[in-house]
Structures are given as structure tokens and as C-alpha cells.
Amino acid sequence: MKIYKYFNEKHHAQEFLSGKIRFSQLDVFRKCEGERRDELEGYSHSLIGSVNVYQQAKREIFIFSTSLVHTAENKHRFGDFVVEIEDHTGLQRCLNKSLAASGVVFDEGGVGCDQVRYTKSDSALECQFDDIYLQKPSQFSIDSEFRYFFSTNFQIRSERFILAFDIESLLLKDDV
């Protein structure tokens, strides 16, 4: 399956093409400016019987966001520099190999990837607690987001985690 990564700066696209990927903590998406901001990122609300249950995802979840579609709207929202990734599972394998070699202790099976699911409610997300980071309000459905993610018990004191990976093993096309 093909996916697309949008960059608003050319040097970030070039870094990716040279084998550096930037994962961001969920907090970063709550702090974005403008229409990209998702104040509910990583939060859920469920009603179990007559009890309201609220949960926040662990801060140690790191995300690398891509899209399933290449559109003018996504270029406008996320950046003019687009890299087409032809093999999403190949990228996942490369990332898992690199993350294991980095020495970071991660849990839940390493780097996962999946399509974001969009709820009907834009005020309180009703979702499964185990994948809060893969659910967003329906107002963001135009993004057709596909995420790579990992979590760790190791305290990383930065909002971003840069991981070097073996770019040579992937077939990438770019319009940088």
C-alpha cells in the first residue's frame, strides 16, 4: 500500500530521504497551531453503565503521521514537499530494526502502523483505551491519516525522537 508523507520544509523531506525519521509525542499534536491542532489528541471518554470514564494516553507514545492520499488539500495543510512511500510494511520493518538497535526499551511489540479511525463525535471520543492514539474526531477525516507509532517505558525528555533507518532497503519516490 502506498502512503504519503508531507513536509512543510524541504530540508525535512531531504532528511527523511537520507534515512532520518522524526517521531513526535502526542502532546505535539495538541499544541499545533491553526486547523491542524487537535486538542483531544490522546484523550478518550466512555460511558460504562452510568459511570463516565476518562483516560489520557501515555505521554510516551510517539507518532509518525502519513496519509493514505496525495491531494492538493493535504499539500496545503501539511506542506508542499511530498514523499511517496511505496511499501508501508517495508518501512515498518526498517523502523523496528533501527529502533531495536537504538537501545531504547520499547513495549507493545515495537513500531506498529495502522490507519486512524475517525469518530462521529467531535467533543468526546468514545474509543477503546488500548488505541487512543489511533482515533480522532471526524473533523480530521479529510487527512486520511496513517500512523506509525511506538511506546516506551523509557523516559524520553524531548517531544521528538529522531531515528536513523536504512533507507536503501525501501523504494521511495519523491517530488521534492
N, C-alpha and C positions, 0 to 999 in steps of 0.2 A: 504494500500500500504506500502510495506517495503522500508525503506531508510537506508542509512549507513553514520555514522559519523566516519571520520578518524582522528586520533590523532598521532602526532609525539612524544609525551611524554606520558608514561604510567600513570603518576600521573594526567594528564589532563583527560584521559579516566576514571580513577577512580573517579575523582571529578564529572564528568558527571553522572556516575553510582550512585553516592551518592546524586544527585539532584542539582548540580550546573551547570548552562549553561552560556557560555561566548558569548555574542553578541559583534560584532566589528563594528565600524563605517566604512563607505565606504572608507575613507582615508587609512585605514589599508591595503586594497587590492591594492591600488595604490602604496604602499610603499614596498610590499613584494619583497623578493629577488628572482632572477632566473626566471625559467619558469612559476612560479605561479603569477608573477607580472602582473597586468592589469592596465596599465597607463590610460585607458579610462573608468575605473570603475566609474559609476555615471555621465558620460558626454554623451550628445547627440548632433547631428547636423541634422537639417532637412532643406529642401528647400521647402519653401511655395511660390508658384508662382516663382518670380525671386529674392526672399529675402532669404538669409541664416539666419537661426535661430539657435542659440547655447543655450544650457541650461545645468546647473550643478544641480544635485540632492542636496537636503538639506543635510547639514552635519549631521543633527540629525537623519539620517536613520541608524538603527542598524541591522546587518545581522548575522544570524547563518547559516553557509553553511553545507549542507549534500550532498549526492549523491544518485542517483537512482540505481546505480550499484556497485557491490562489485567486483573489478578487481585488478589484480596484478599491473597494471599501476597506478591506484589510490592509492594503498598502497605505491608504490614507490614515487609518487608525494606528497602525503599528510600525510603519516605516517603508520607505521606498526600496530598500535593499532586501531581496528575497533569495533564499537558498532553497532549492527543491531537494528533498531527501527521498531518494527512490526506495529505500529499504528501511522501514521504521524498526523492524525487529533486528536488522543488522546493526543499526545504531544502538539499540538497547544492549545487544551482546557486547559491543565495543565499550559502552559505558560501564557495564558490570565488570568487565575485565579490568578497566582502568581504576574503578572505584575500589575493587579488591586490592589492587597493587598500591593504592594510595595510603593504606594503613588505617583509614578511617573505619571505625567499627559501626556498621550499619545493621539495621534489623529489617524484618519483613521481606527477606529474600532479595535484597539489593535494589537495583533500579528497576522499577516497574513502568509500564506505559499503558495508557488507556484513553479513550475518548471521554471528554467531560459530558456529564448529563445535566440538562437544564430543567429546573423545576418550574411549575406553574406559578408558584408564589414568589414574589419579589421582596417580601418583607421578612418572612421567617422560613428558613429552609427546613423542610422535613425530609430527612435523609438517614441513611444507615450511618452509624457512628464510625464504622471502620473505614469509610472512604469519603469523609467530609471534603477532602481536598480535590475530589473529582466531581463535585456538584456545585452548580452556580445558578443564580436567578435567571429566569428566561430572557430578561433584557439583554443578556450577553450571548444569546444563541447564534446571532449573526457571525460570531467569531469562529464557530465550528472548531472549537479548541481540542487539541490532542496533547496530552501532557506526559512527560517523563517525570518520575518522582522517586525520591528515596527518603527514608527517615533514619535517624541515628540517635543513639543514647549519648554519644559524644557531644559535649557542649562546643558548638562552633559559634564563636562570638561575632561573626560577621553576618550581614544579611545576605551575602552572596558567597557562593562556593564555586571556584573555578577548577575544573577538572580537565586535564590533558587526556586526549584519547587518540587512538590510532586511526587517523583519517584516511590513510591509504587503503584500508580494507573496505571502505564504503565507496559506492558510486554516487557522486554528488554532481548536480548541475546548478549553476548559479547565473543570475543576471545582474551581478554586482558591477 
